[in-house]
Amino acid sequence: MANISLHYSSNAPLAGTFAAFGMILATWRRRAKERRELAQVDSRIARDLGISPTEIQFEVNKPFWRG
């Protein structure tokens, strides 16, 4: 009788899950960093960017998991 191997690795399905989770964490860290930097923007730079102080506060007060 022939020995048939399907080459199935139980780790393969998790590899994609871990990669996706890593990308989500990276996105959350980037958002948190960008919002901290936005909180430091003065009114002159905000005017140059075309955003109001109200818009800045709205964005800065969002949790990191919200896009």
ChimeraX attribute file (.defattr): number of C-alpha atoms within 10 A of each C-alpha:
attribute: neighborCount
match mode: 1-to-1
recipient: residues
	/A:1	3
	/A:2	4
	/A:3	4
	/A:4	6
	/A:5	6
	/A:6	5
	/A:7	6
	/A:8	7
	/A:9	8
	/A:10	8
	/A:11	8
	/A:12	9
	/A:13	9
	/A:14	11
	/A:15	11
	/A:16	11
	/A:17	11
	/A:18	11
	/A:19	11
	/A:20	12
	/A:21	12
	/A:22	12
	/A:23	12
	/A:24	13
	/A:25	13
	/A:26	12
	/A:27	15
	/A:28	17
	/A:29	14
	/A:30	13
	/A:31	19
	/A:32	17
	/A:33	13
	/A:34	14
	/A:35	19
	/A:36	13
	/A:37	11
	/A:38	15
	/A:39	15
	/A:40	11
	/A:41	14
	/A:42	10
	/A:43	12
	/A:44	9
	/A:45	11
	/A:46	15
	/A:47	12
	/A:48	8
	/A:49	10
	/A:50	9
	/A:51	12
	/A:52	12
	/A:53	14
	/A:54	9
	/A:55	11
	/A:56	16
	/A:57	13
	/A:58	10
	/A:59	17
	/A:60	19
	/A:61	11
	/A:62	13
	/A:63	12
	/A:64	17
	/A:65	12
	/A:66	8
	/A:67	9
